Amino acid sequence: MSTIANKKILPPLTFTEPHLFAGYGTHSTATQPPFEKLEVFGEKVASPSHLLNELEATAISGNDILSSVFYVSGLCTIQAGKLAPLCLLLVALVLYLFRGIYAETVTALPCNGGTYNILLNCTSKQFASLAACFAIIAYITTGVVSALTAIAYLKTILPWLPLETSTIFLLVIFFLLTNYGISESASVAKTIFVAHVFTLLFLCFFGVLFMLCHTDQLRENFDSPFPRVNVAGEHLDGTWLTAIFYGFSSAMLGVSGFETSSQFVEEQQPGVFEKTLKNMWTGVMLFNPLLSLISFSALPIDTIVKNKDTVLAGTAEVIGHWVKKKLHFPEHWEVGGALSLWVSVDAFIVLAGAVLTSFVGINGLIRRMAMDRCLPQVLLLKNPYTHTDSVILSLFLFLCVSQVVLLDCDVEALGGVYCYAFLSVMCIFAFGNMILKVKRPSLPRIHHVSWSSSLLGFVSVAVALMGSVLGKPQLLTYFLVYFICIGTLMVVMFNRVNILRVVLFILRELGAEESPSIFAAPTRSPHLASLSESTTLLSTPTPPSTPSRPSRRSSLLTLITRKISAVRDVPFVFFAKHDDLYVINKAVLYVMKNEQTSRLIVVHVGSKDGGEEGRNLMEHIRIIDLLYPKVKVSLLMVEGEFGAGMVGWLSKEMGVPLNAMFISCPDKDFKMKIQELRGMRIITY
């Protein structure tokens, strides 16, 4: 230590602003806490108090994906005509590929967040946030389409309901419910799911019997011409190729919600996630193509297109009349109306459940991104009375209502916007799976999918996305408005320090004065010396200080400088398993590129003094600290064994959340289970 210090590697520093020089790092040691504490913290990190079983997890996801059966048949028929059932079958086959893609990717990184989480651990934080923009728009449109279709089915019972007002009212109701603290209940979700599946099975059973006895309407529909198509704004006569191409693109709306299970994978019992994927795929494979074919045997194509929002209600009414006649029910029994009423009520309930899923899902995603400082911290403010994320929920409600008004309750238009967002999410997820194979090959995973399956899944969704863009180019404007608004907010968040520095420069050029003696020039001090105050790195966390309101004498320059310091004075942790200068240097470069911080604490868990490796690690951290003056690189050596309990204890004692802790890519000898990462980020090979 002394030898290197006497060489004076760097000349005396003269930086006078905290964003130019972060200060010198420190070295601290800590003794392993009592075993009882580690056990308690290990249990908190390892798993939540209650884990969902297969039926509960499938119900939450299935209520979302199986609700699409009520509107996808009509939307697909508009584009594909008589080939709609085939297009829906092709989509189910593509979804089979994504079963493997999702299984491999999420079992490798079983943390909440879906696409955002995968890219966050395999690429840059900026790219992950870009993908999250698509996910946010998909959540918005899912909520709106579900609410709008729910009201459309309710109008078959109460035809006097105003569509737009009722849709907004339904969104407000679920905003109030979630804001009050009512979220997804597993028992309620199970009840809705079981009732919904029973309704679909009942309709399919009698629908197949009806179809076998009534082939005239089916043949008439199959003799109809292919629908005209919109190719980049030009209307052309349809062919079987255009029907499959555009129909397949529209039919992809029928798998909306397939990504839902990956958003709450941490709350599921081991092995349940893969079963939810299988169950959702089975439902899509069975119900979507079959119910579309049944509707073709009951209704003319023109009627299906005209009543695209309530196709199944009309189909159920026709089948009900046939059942009444075949079973010789009394004449005054309105079997057709009763069956249509049953389907409409079921549609309203399960679609309303999908609206609730949207509110709950977007709340978790935005909160995670706000905690990662991708979005403004004001979104983390909680309602003091209900302790819910009222700011997030209010913003989501506003965006949903704006879509209802801007697109004038047009389900087809909303479906187009949703396709842009959802297909982009699916496409990026397949891309993330391929990146995972390349950049995290040593990461343990339960399932493996071939490169051909990943590529085929990616190309299939890309083709569907192209069909949506060519078939509905006018909707690209609405999509871009939401994407630009959300993306701009994230760009500002990622560059707020640079923006403040530009403002600082401009004000100085204009002659603004700064209050003196606010930030003194740092004095040179030994690096990584043993601290007299050994609790510097391990101490009870205190809330981040907010810059006090400047007095009239304080200049605007001082206020901006304080703001820059407050933004950057947030610590991050990197766990170094060995004394590997190359890996630690990569970790520092990653933090400088992806995080707006001036503090990085390298933590090494091992023997008390670390031995020869510990001494070398101290020397290397000192060198790293000298190389990067904008980041204060400190070293904390902890006696003990690395594991979930140690991570939980360090998180509490240092005041650093798990999502601000980084590790190298685990291998088969990793001390923790992959499920215990709980937001810890993988940033190096």
C-alpha positions in Angstrom: 0.0 0.0 0.0 2.6 2.5 1.1 4.9 1.8 -1.9 2.2 2.6 -4.4 1.0 5.6 -2.5 4.6 7.2 -2.5 4.8 6.9 -6.3 2.1 9.5 -6.7 0.5 8.0 -9.7 -1.7 11.0 -10.2 -0.9 14.7 -9.7 -2.9 16.6 -7.1 -6.5 16.9 -8.2 -8.0 20.3 -8.5 -11.7 19.4 -9.3 -14.1 21.7 -7.5 -17.4 20.1 -8.5 -18.8 16.7 -7.3 -19.8 15.6 -10.7 -16.1 15.9 -11.9 -14.5 14.2 -8.9 -16.3 11.8 -6.7 -13.7 11.5 -4.0 -11.5 8.7 -2.9 -12.6 5.2 -2.1 -12.3 3.6 1.2 -11.5 0.1 2.6 -13.6 -1.5 5.4 -13.9 -4.9 6.9 -16.9 -6.5 8.6 -17.3 -9.6 10.7 -19.9 -12.2 9.8 -23.2 -11.5 11.7 -24.8 -14.2 13.9 -26.1 -17.2 12.2 -29.7 -16.5 13.3 -29.6 -13.1 11.5 -28.3 -14.7 8.3 -31.0 -17.4 8.5 -33.8 -14.7 8.8 -32.4 -12.6 6.0 -31.9 -15.7 3.9 -35.6 -16.7 4.2 -36.7 -13.1 3.2 -34.5 -13.2 0.1 -35.1 -16.8 -0.9 -38.9 -16.7 -1.2 -42.0 -14.7 -0.3 -44.4 -15.9 2.3 -46.9 -17.5 -0.1 -46.2 -19.1 -3.5 -48.9 -19.7 -6.1 -49.7 -23.2 -7.2 -50.4 -24.3 -10.8 -54.1 -23.5 -10.8 -53.6 -20.1 -9.2 -50.8 -19.0 -11.5 -52.6 -20.4 -14.5 -55.8 -18.6 -13.5 -54.1 -15.2 -13.3 -52.4 -15.6 -16.7 -55.2 -17.5 -18.3 -57.9 -14.9 -17.5 -55.8 -12.6 -19.6 -54.9 -14.8 -22.6 -58.2 -16.7 -22.8 -60.2 -13.5 -22.7 -58.9 -12.6 -26.2 -61.1 -15.4 -27.7 -64.0 -12.9 -27.4 -62.6 -10.4 -29.8 -59.8 -12.1 -31.8 -62.1 -14.2 -34.0 -63.9 -11.1 -35.4 -60.7 -9.1 -35.9 -59.0 -12.0 -37.7 -62.0 -12.6 -40.0 -61.8 -9.0 -41.2 -58.4 -9.6 -42.6 -58.4 -13.3 -43.4 -62.0 -14.0 -44.3 -62.7 -17.7 -44.6 -59.1 -18.6 -43.6 -59.4 -17.1 -40.1 -59.5 -20.5 -38.4 -56.3 -21.5 -40.2 -54.6 -18.3 -39.2 -55.5 -18.8 -35.6 -54.1 -22.3 -35.8 -50.8 -21.0 -37.2 -50.6 -18.6 -34.3 -51.0 -21.5 -31.9 -48.1 -23.3 -33.6 -45.9 -20.2 -33.3 -46.9 -20.0 -29.6 -45.6 -23.5 -29.2 -42.1 -22.2 -30.2 -42.4 -19.5 -27.6 -43.2 -22.0 -24.9 -39.6 -23.2 -25.2 -38.2 -19.7 -25.6 -40.0 -18.4 -22.5 -39.2 -21.6 -20.5 -35.4 -21.4 -21.2 -35.1 -17.6 -20.7 -37.2 -17.3 -17.6 -35.8 -20.4 -15.8 -32.3 -19.0 -16.5 -33.3 -15.7 -14.9 -36.4 -16.3 -12.8 -37.1 -12.7 -11.7 -40.1 -10.6 -12.3 -40.1 -8.1 -15.1 -40.4 -10.3 -18.3 -38.6 -8.8 -21.3 -37.2 -5.9 -19.2 -35.5 -8.2 -16.8 -34.0 -10.4 -19.4 -32.5 -7.5 -21.4 -31.4 -5.8 -18.2 -29.2 -8.8 -17.4 -27.9 -9.5 -20.9 -27.6 -6.0 -22.5 -27.5 -2.4 -21.4 -30.0 -0.7 -19.2 -30.9 1.7 -22.0 -31.9 -1.1 -24.4 -33.9 -2.9 -21.6 -35.8 0.4 -21.0 -36.5 0.7 -24.7 -38.1 -2.7 -24.7 -40.1 -1.7 -21.6 -41.6 1.1 -23.6 -43.3 -1.4 -25.8 -44.4 -3.4 -22.8 -46.0 -0.3 -21.2 -47.9 0.5 -24.4 -49.0 -3.1 -24.6 -50.4 -2.9 -21.0 -52.2 0.3 -21.9 -53.9 -1.1 -25.0 -54.7 -4.5 -23.3 -56.6 -2.6 -20.6 -58.4 -0.5 -23.1 -59.3 -3.3 -25.5 -60.4 -5.5 -22.6 -62.6 -2.8 -21.1 -64.1 -1.8 -24.5 -64.9 -5.4 -25.4 -66.3 -6.1 -21.9 -68.7 -3.2 -22.4 -69.6 -4.3 -25.9 -70.7 -7.7 -24.6 -72.6 -6.0 -21.8 -74.4 -3.9 -24.4 -75.9 -7.1 -25.7 -77.8 -7.2 -22.4 -78.1 -3.5 -21.8 -78.2 -2.0 -25.3 -78.8 1.6 -24.0 -75.3 1.8 -22.5 -73.1 4.5 -24.1 -69.9 2.7 -25.2 -67.3 5.4 -24.6 -68.6 6.7 -21.3 -69.2 3.2 -20.0 -65.7 2.1 -21.0 -64.1 5.0 -19.2 -66.3 4.3 -16.2 -65.1 0.7 -16.0 -61.5 1.9 -16.2 -62.2 4.3 -13.3 -63.8 1.6 -11.2 -60.7 -0.6 -11.5 -58.5 2.4 -10.9 -60.3 3.0 -7.6 -60.2 -0.7 -6.7 -56.5 -1.0 -7.2 -55.8 2.3 -5.6 -57.8 1.2 -2.6 -55.6 -1.8 -2.2 -57.5 -4.5 -3.9 -55.2 -6.5 -6.3 -55.3 -9.9 -7.9 -56.7 -12.5 -5.5 -55.8 -16.0 -6.4 -59.1 -17.4 -5.1 -61.1 -14.9 -7.2 -58.9 -15.5 -10.2 -59.5 -19.2 -9.9 -63.2 -18.8 -9.7 -63.3 -16.6 -12.8 -60.9 -18.9 -14.7 -62.8 -22.1 -13.9 -66.2 -20.6 -14.8 -64.7 -19.2 -18.1 -63.1 -22.5 -19.1 -66.4 -24.3 -18.4 -68.3 -21.8 -20.5 -65.9 -22.2 -23.4 -66.0 -26.0 -23.2 -69.8 -26.0 -23.1 -70.0 -23.7 -26.1 -67.4 -25.8 -28.0 -69.3 -29.1 -27.2 -72.6 -27.9 -28.6 -70.9 -25.9 -31.2 -69.2 -28.9 -32.7 -72.5 -30.8 -32.7 -74.2 -27.8 -34.4 -71.4 -27.6 -37.0 -71.7 -31.3 -37.9 -75.4 -30.8 -38.5 -75.2 -27.5 -40.3 -72.6 -27.5 -43.1 -74.5 -25.3 -45.5 -73.5 -22.0 -43.8 -69.9 -23.3 -43.5 -69.7 -24.1 -47.2 -71.3 -20.8 -48.1 -68.7 -18.9 -46.1 -65.9 -20.9 -47.6 -67.1 -20.1 -51.1 -67.0 -16.3 -50.3 -64.2 -14.2 -51.9 -61.2 -13.2 -49.9 -61.5 -9.7 -48.3 -59.8 -6.7 -49.9 -56.7 -5.7 -48.1 -54.9 -2.4 -47.3 -51.3 -2.5 -48.4 -49.5 0.6 -47.1 -52.6 2.7 -47.7 -53.6 1.2 -51.0 -56.6 -1.1 -51.2 -56.2 -4.2 -53.3 -58.2 -7.4 -54.0 -57.4 -10.2 -51.6 -55.8 -13.6 -52.4 -55.1 -16.6 -50.2 -51.6 -15.2 -49.6 -52.8 -11.8 -48.4 -55.5 -13.6 -46.3 -52.9 -15.7 -44.5 -50.4 -12.9 -44.2 -52.7 -10.2 -42.8 -54.9 -12.7 -41.0 -51.9 -14.2 -39.2 -50.9 -10.7 -38.1 -54.3 -10.0 -36.7 -54.6 -13.4 -35.1 -51.5 -12.8 -33.0 -53.7 -10.6 -30.9 -55.1 -13.9 -29.6 -52.0 -14.6 -27.6 -52.1 -11.4 -25.7 -51.2 -12.1 -22.1 -48.8 -15.0 -22.8 -46.0 -12.9 -21.2 -48.1 -12.3 -18.1 -46.8 -15.3 -16.2 -43.2 -14.1 -16.5 -44.2 -10.9 -14.8 -44.8 -12.7 -11.4 -42.6 -15.7 -11.7 -41.0 -15.1 -8.3 -44.4 -15.6 -6.7 -44.9 -19.1 -8.2 -43.9 -22.4 -6.7 -40.9 -24.2 -8.3 -41.8 -25.8 -11.6 -45.1 -24.0 -11.9 -44.0 -21.4 -14.5 -43.4 -24.0 -17.2 -46.8 -25.6 -16.4 -48.6 -22.2 -16.9 -47.0 -21.9 -20.3 -48.2 -25.3 -21.3 -51.8 -24.6 -19.9 -52.0 -21.3 -21.7 -50.8 -22.8 -25.0 -53.3 -25.6 -24.7 -56.2 -23.1 -24.2 -55.1 -21.1 -27.2 -54.6 -24.2 -29.4 -58.0 -25.6 -28.5 -60.4 -22.7 -28.2 -59.3 -20.0 -30.7 -59.3 -22.0 -34.0 -62.3 -24.1 -33.0 -64.6 -21.3 -31.9 -63.7 -19.4 -35.0 -64.7 -22.4 -37.1 -67.9 -22.8 -35.1 -68.8 -19.2 -35.7 -68.4 -19.8 -39.4 -71.0 -22.5 -39.2 -73.5 -20.3 -37.4 -73.1 -16.9 -38.9 -72.3 -15.4 -42.4 -68.9 -13.8 -42.7 -70.6 -10.4 -43.2 -72.4 -10.7 -39.9 -69.2 -11.8 -38.2 -67.4 -8.7 -39.6 -70.3 -6.4 -38.7 -70.4 -7.7 -35.1 -66.7 -8.3 -34.7 -66.8 -7.2 -31.0 -69.5 -9.7 -30.0 -69.1 -12.7 -32.3 -69.4 -15.4 -29.7 -72.6 -13.9 -28.2 -74.2 -14.1 -31.7 -72.9 -17.6 -32.2 -74.2 -18.7 -28.8 -77.7 -17.4 -29.6 -77.8 -19.4 -32.9 -76.6 -22.6 -31.2 -79.1 -22.1 -28.4 -82.0 -21.9 -30.8 -80.8 -25.1 -32.4 -80.4 -26.9 -29.0 -84.0 -25.8 -28.1 -85.3 -27.3 -31.3 -83.4 -30.6 -31.0 -84.1 -31.2 -27.4 -87.8 -30.1 -27.7 -87.7 -27.5 -25.0 -91.0 -25.7 -24.3 -91.8 -23.0 -26.9 -91.6 -20.1 -24.3 -88.1 -21.1 -23.2 -85.6 -18.6 -24.7 -82.7 -21.0 -24.8 -80.8 -19.0 -27.5 -81.2 -15.8 -25.5 -80.2 -17.5 -22.3 -77.0 -19.0 -23.8 -76.1 -15.6 -25.4 -76.7 -14.0 -22.0 -74.5 -16.6 -20.3 -71.6 -16.0 -22.8 -72.0 -12.2 -22.6 -71.9 -12.2 -18.8 -68.9 -14.5 -18.8 -67.2 -12.3 -21.4 -67.8 -9.2 -19.3 -66.4 -10.8 -16.1 -63.3 -12.4 -17.6 -62.5 -9.2 -19.7 -63.0 -7.1 -16.6 -60.5 -9.5 -14.9 -58.0 -8.7 -17.7 -58.4 -5.0 -17.0 -57.5 -5.7 -13.4 -54.5 -7.7 -14.7 -53.4 -4.6 -16.7 -53.5 -2.3 -13.7 -51.6 -4.8 -11.5 -49.0 -5.6 -14.2 -48.3 -2.0 -15.2 -48.0 -1.1 -11.5 -45.3 -3.7 -10.9 -43.3 -2.9 -14.1 -43.3 0.9 -13.7 -42.4 0.6 -10.0 -39.5 -1.7 -10.9 -38.3 0.7 -13.5 -38.7 3.7 -11.2 -36.6 1.8 -8.5 -34.0 1.3 -11.2 -34.1 5.1 -11.9 -35.3 4.6 -15.5 -38.4 6.7 -14.6 -38.9 9.7 -12.2 -38.8 8.9 -8.5 -42.1 10.7 -8.0 -43.7 7.5 -9.3 -42.6 5.8 -6.1 -44.7 8.0 -3.9 -47.4 6.1 -2.1 -50.8 7.1 -1.0 -50.5 7.9 2.7 -53.9 6.4 3.5 -53.9 3.2 1.4 -50.2 2.7 0.9 -50.7 2.0 -2.8 -48.9 3.5 -5.8 -51.5 6.2 -6.6 -49.2 8.2 -8.9 -48.5 5.2 -11.1 -52.2 4.1 -11.2 -53.3 7.7 -12.0 -50.9 8.0 -14.9 -52.0 4.6 -16.3 -55.7 5.6 -16.1 -54.9 8.9 -17.9 -53.1 7.0 -20.7 -55.9 4.5 -21.0 -58.6 7.2 -21.2 -56.6 9.1 -23.8 -56.5 6.0 -26.0 -60.3 5.5 -25.7 -60.9 9.1 -26.8 -58.2 9.4 -29.5 -59.2 6.1 -31.2 -62.9 6.6 -30.7 -63.6 3.2 -29.2 -62.5 1.4 -32.4 -61.5 -2.1 -31.3 -59.9 -2.8 -34.7 -57.7 0.4 -34.4 -56.9 -0.4 -30.8 -56.0 -4.0 -31.8 -53.6 -2.6 -34.4 -51.9 -0.4 -31.9 -51.7 -3.3 -29.5 -50.2 -5.5 -32.2 -47.4 -3.1 -32.7 -46.6 -3.0 -29.0 -47.2 -6.7 -28.1 -45.5 -8.1 -31.2 -42.5 -5.9 -30.6 -42.3 -7.3 -27.0 -42.5 -10.9 -28.4 -39.9 -10.1 -31.0 -37.5 -8.6 -28.5 -38.0 -11.5 -26.1 -37.0 -14.0 -28.8 -34.0 -11.7 -29.5 -33.2 -11.7 -25.8 -33.2 -15.5 -25.7 -30.6 -15.5 -28.5 -28.5 -12.9 -26.6 -28.8 -15.1 -23.5 -27.3 -18.0 -25.4 -24.4 -15.9 -26.5 -23.6 -13.7 -23.5 -24.7 -15.9 -20.6 -23.8 -19.5 -21.7 -22.7 -20.6 -18.2 -25.9 -19.5 -16.6 -27.7 -22.6 -15.2 -31.2 -23.2 -16.7 -33.8 -26.0 -16.6 -34.8 -26.0 -20.2 -32.9 -25.5 -23.4 -34.4 -24.6 -26.8 -32.5 -24.9 -30.1 -31.2 -22.0 -32.1 -33.6 -23.0 -35.0 -36.6 -22.6 -32.7 -35.4 -19.2 -31.4 -34.8 -18.0 -34.9 -38.1 -19.3 -36.3 -40.0 -17.8 -33.4 -38.3 -14.4 -34.0 -38.9 -14.5 -37.8 -42.6 -15.5 -37.3 -43.3 -12.6 -35.0 -41.3 -10.2 -37.2 -43.5 -11.2 -40.2 -46.7 -10.6 -38.1 -45.3 -7.2 -37.1 -44.6 -6.4 -40.7 -48.2 -7.4 -41.6 -49.6 -5.1 -38.9 -47.5 -2.1 -40.1 -48.5 -2.7 -43.8 -52.1 -3.4 -43.1 -52.7 -0.5 -40.7 -50.1 2.1 -41.5 -52.4 4.9 -40.3 -52.3 3.5 -36.7 -48.5 3.9 -36.6 -49.0 7.6 -35.8 -50.9 6.8 -32.6 -48.4 4.2 -31.6 -45.5 6.6 -32.2 -47.2 9.3 -30.1 -47.2 7.1 -27.0 -43.8 5.6 -27.7 -42.2 9.0 -28.1 -43.8 10.4 -25.0 -42.7 7.4 -22.8 -39.3 7.1 -24.6 -38.6 10.8 -24.2 -39.2 10.6 -20.4 -36.7 7.8 -20.2 -34.1 9.6 -22.3 -34.4 12.6 -20.0 -34.0 10.4 -16.9 -30.9 8.7 -18.4 -29.3 12.0 -19.3 -30.5 14.3 -16.5 -27.0 14.8 -15.2 -25.7 15.8 -18.6 -28.7 18.0 -19.1 -28.0 19.7 -15.8 -24.4 20.1 -16.7 -25.3 21.8 -20.0 -27.6 24.2 -18.1 -24.8 24.8 -15.6 -22.5 25.7 -18.5 -25.0 28.0 -20.2 -25.7 29.9 -16.9 -22.0 30.4 -16.4 -21.6 31.7 -19.9 -24.4 34.1 -19.2 -22.5 35.4 -16.1 -24.5 33.8 -13.3 -22.8 33.9 -9.9 -22.3 30.9 -7.6 -22.3 31.0 -3.8 -18.7 30.4 -2.5 -17.6 27.7 -0.2 -20.3 25.3 -1.0 -18.0 22.6 -2.4 -14.4 22.8 -1.3 -11.6 21.3 -3.4 -10.8 17.8 -2.2 -7.6 17.3 -0.4 -5.4 14.4 -1.3 -5.7 11.5 1.1 -4.5 7.9 1.3 -6.6 5.5 -0.8 -8.3 2.5 0.7 -6.8 3.1 4.1 -8.3 1.3 7.1 -11.1 3.5 8.4 -11.2 4.9 11.9 -14.9 5.1 11.4 -15.3 1.4 10.3 -19.1 1.8 10.0 -18.9 4.0 6.9 -19.9 1.3 4.5 -22.0 -0.8 6.9 -24.4 1.4 8.8 -28.0 1.8 9.3 -29.4 3.3 6.1 -30.8 6.7 6.1 -33.2 8.2 3.6 -31.5 10.0 0.7 -31.1 13.7 1.6 -33.0 16.2 -0.5 -31.1 19.4 -1.2 -32.5 22.1 1.1 -34.3 25.1 -0.5 -31.6 27.6 -1.3 -31.7 31.0 0.4 -32.1 34.2 -1.6 -28.3 34.5 -1.5 -27.7 31.1 -2.9 -27.3 31.1 -6.7 -29.1 28.9 -9.2 -25.7 27.4 -10.0 -25.3 26.1 -6.5 -28.8 24.6 -6.6 -28.0 22.8 -9.9 -24.7 21.5 -8.5 -26.4 20.2 -5.4 -29.0 18.5 -7.6 -26.2 16.8 -9.6 -24.6 15.6 -6.4 -27.9 14.3 -5.1 -28.6 12.3 -8.3 -25.1 10.8 -8.3 -24.7 10.1 -4.6 -26.5 6.8 -4.8 -24.4 3.7 -4.0 -24.3 0.5 -6.0 -22.6 -2.8 -5.1 -20.6 -5.3 -7.1 -19.8 -8.7 -5.5 -16.3 -9.8 -6.5 -15.7 -13.5 -6.0 -12.0 -13.3 -6.9 -9.3 -10.8 -7.3 -9.9 -10.4 -11.1 -8.8 -6.9 -12.2 -10.3 -7.4 -15.7 -13.8 -8.3 -14.3 -13.8 -5.5 -11.8 -12.8 -3.0 -14.5 -15.7 -4.2 -16.6 -18.0 -3.8 -13.7 -16.9 -0.2 -13.2 -17.3 0.6 -16.9 -20.8 -0.9 -16.9 -21.8 1.2 -13.9 -20.4 4.4 -15.5 -22.3 3.6 -18.7 -25.6 2.5 -17.3 -26.0 4.2 -13.9 -25.9 7.8 -12.9 -23.9 7.3 -9.7 -20.5 8.3 -8.3 -20.3 5.5 -5.8 -19.5 1.8 -6.3 -18.7 -0.5 -3.5 -16.9 -3.7 -4.4 -17.8 -6.4 -1.8 -15.7 -9.5 -1.3 -17.0 -12.3 1.0 -14.4 -14.7 2.3 -12.0 -15.1 5.2 -11.4 -12.4 7.8 -8.3 -10.8 6.2 -8.7 -12.2 2.7 -5.2 -13.6 2.7 -3.0 -12.9 -0.3 -6.0 -12.5 -2.6 -7.5 -9.9 -0.3 -4.3 -7.9 -0.3 -4.1 -8.0 -4.0 -7.7 -7.0 -4.3 -7.0 -3.9 -2.2 -4.2 -2.9 -4.5 -6.3 -3.4 -7.6 -9.3 -1.5 -6.2 -6.9 1.3 -5.4 -5.7 1.4 -8.9 -9.3 1.3 -10.3 -10.2 4.1 -7.9 -7.4 6.3 -9.3 -8.2 5.5 -12.9 -11.9 6.7 -12.7 -12.1 10.0 -10.7 -15.8 10.4 -11.5 -16.6 7.2 -9.5 -15.6 6.6 -5.9 -14.7 2.9 -5.9 -14.6 1.4 -2.3 -13.8 -2.0 -1.0 -15.7 -3.9 1.7 -14.3 -7.3 2.8 -16.8 -9.4 4.8 -16.0 -12.4 6.8 -18.4 -15.3 6.1 -19.9 -17.3 3.2 -21.7 -15.8 0.2 -25.4 -16.7 0.1 -28.9 -15.4 0.3 -28.6 -14.6 4.0 -25.4 -12.7 3.6 -26.8 -10.7 0.6 -30.0 -9.9 2.6 -28.0 -8.7 5.6 -25.6 -6.6 3.5 -28.6 -5.0 1.7 -30.1 -3.9 5.0 -26.9 -2.8 6.7 -25.6 -0.9 3.7 -29.0 0.6 2.7 -28.6 -0.7 -0.9 -31.6 -2.6 -2.4 -31.1 -5.9 -4.2 -31.8 -4.3 -7.6 -28.7 -2.1 -7.0 -26.5 -5.1 -6.4 -24.5 -6.6 -9.3 -22.7 -10.0 -9.8 -20.8 -11.8 -12.5 -22.6 -14.5 -14.5 -23.2 -17.5 -12.2 -22.2 -21.0 -13.1 -23.1 -24.5 -11.8 -21.0 -23.9 -8.7 -22.9 -20.7 -7.7 -23.6 -20.5 -4.0 -27.1 -19.1 -4.3 -30.0 -20.6 -6.2 -30.9 -18.7 -9.3 -34.4 -18.1 -7.8 -32.8 -16.2 -4.9 -31.3 -13.5 -7.1 -34.5 -11.4 -6.6 -33.5 -8.5 -8.7 -29.7 -8.7 -8.4 -28.3 -7.9 -11.8 -25.8 -10.0 -13.9 -23.5 -7.5 -15.6 -20.3 -9.5 -16.6 -19.4 -12.8 -18.1 
